[in-house]
Amino acid sequence: MFGHAVTRGVGALVAASYAALQKVRMTDAELIGRLIEEAAQSPDWLPGHLPVFNLWGPVTYLTPAGDVVINDEEGGPLRPADRAERDFALARAAERYPELAHLMPTRPRTATTCDQCDGRGRVTLTQGKFLPWQAGPFMYCQECNSLGWTGSTP
């Protein structure tokens, strides 16, 4: 008798938790919008855009619609990212904002692990050669756009 009451109580708790989770679940646009608001203090912030990468040059942004745009020069016009830039930006977005990891390109079945980075997405330069990154200073792998695999993306 006591076990049955506990089971019903747990079932009600699970149902209530699921209902609360459904209310909290955000669309990608809402999630990106929230992150944009939080990023408003960033030095590379542009109203309505989420900065995902900036390293001595162009700044890459994610829009609430999930589009990747690039500002090649400060104050200049935004341009749409090409496929390689988009893949790289979405990998950086997932790294910087883990809640956006689902936006990364899905690895196709026909893709192969990147030979240059050995699937790590990062390389190190040693004696003039790129080697898969282990620890310490690194560069993002240009061969695979830091995805860790090569093959076409949608």
C-alpha positions, -999 to 999 in steps of 0.1 A, spaced: 0 0 0 27 25 10 48 16 -22 18 23 -44 13 58 -28 50 66 -33 48 54 -70 18 77 -76 36 106 -58 67 101 -80 46 99 -111 29 132 -103 63 148 -96 77 136 -129 46 149 -147 49 183 -130 86 185 -138 80 176 -174 53 203 -177 76 229 -161 104 219 -185 81 224 -215 73 259 -203 110 267 -200 121 252 -233 130 280 -257 131 282 -294 165 288 -310 155 324 -317 145 329 -281 177 313 -269 199 333 -292 180 364 -283 187 358 -246 224 352 -253 225 384 -273 212 403 -244 238 387 -221 266 396 -246 256 432 -247 286 440 -225 311 424 -249 335 449 -267 326 433 -301 288 435 -295 266 446 -323 229 451 -314 208 421 -324 238 399 -331 256 373 -309 294 375 -313 308 340 -317 344 347 -329 368 376 -330 405 372 -334 424 402 -347 401 409 -376 367 401 -388 340 395 -362 316 366 -367 280 369 -354 250 347 -351 216 362 -357 184 352 -338 173 334 -370 205 313 -368 222 329 -397 260 335 -396 272 370 -407 306 385 -407 318 421 -402 351 423 -421 359 458 -408 347 477 -378 316 497 -387 315 481 -421 286 462 -437 277 427 -426 280 399 -451 266 364 -451 292 337 -442 302 312 -468 298 275 -460 333 271 -445 329 302 -424 295 291 -412 308 257 -401 337 273 -382 313 299 -366 288 273 -355 317 252 -339 329 283 -321 293 291 -310 289 256 -296 322 260 -277 315 294 -264 278 289 -257 272 251 -250 234 255 -252 239 262 -290 258 229 -296 227 215 -315 233 241 -343 267 225 -353 267 207 -386 259 170 -382 287 147 -392 276 129 -424 281 91 -425 305 95 -454 327 121 -435 362 111 -425 382 121 -395 404 151 -403 440 139 -410 455 173 -400 440 176 -365 432 139 -359 396 148 -351 404 174 -325 395 205 -345 428 221 -333 464 219 -343 497 231 -330 527 243 -351 559 224 -342 591 228 -363 571 242 -392 546 213 -393 510 212 -382 504 185 -357 472 174 -339 468 195 -307 475 178 -274 477 207 -249 489 243 -247 488 269 -275 468 259 -305 453 271 -338 419 260 -351 423 235 -379 416 251 -413 415 217 -431 382 208 -414 370 243 -402 376 229 -366 348 204 -369 372 174 -366 360 158 -398 359 165 -435 331 159 -459 302 180 -472 278 197 -448 242 206 -456 
